[in-house]
């Protein structure tokens, strides 16, 4: 796997902050994403498409500026 991009790192930090003390399972219910996908995104092991990112932001009620 290639090194994570700066945007992947910003998304990972944003997700960690949003999840806070919630488990991946609990955060999964809030976001609609699987716990394993959230784990991979937080650890920069997976990138996200713009469409999926928009879904995530809609579920969390945040905008692009909040994430990046």
FENTA-V428708 format. One record per backbone hydrogen bond with DSSP energy under -0.5 kcal/mol. NH is the residue of the N-H (numbers start at 1). CO is the residue of the C=O. If there is no record, write none. Layout:
NH&CO ; NH&CO
//
This chain:
9&5 ; 10&6 ; 11&7 ; 12&8 ; 13&9 ; 14&10 ; 15&11 ; 16&12 ; 17&13 ; 18&14 ; 19&15 ; 20&16 ; 22&19 ; 27&23 ; 28&24 ; 29&25 ; 30&26 ; 31&27 ; 32&28 ; 38&34 ; 39&35 ; 40&36 ; 41&37 ; 42&38 ; 43&39 ; 44&41 ; 45&40 ; 46&40 ; 53&49 ; 54&50 ; 55&51 ; 56&52 ; 57&53 ; 58&54 ; 59&55 ; 60&56 ; 61&57 ; 61&58 ; 62&57 ; 66&63 ; 67&63 ; 68&64
//
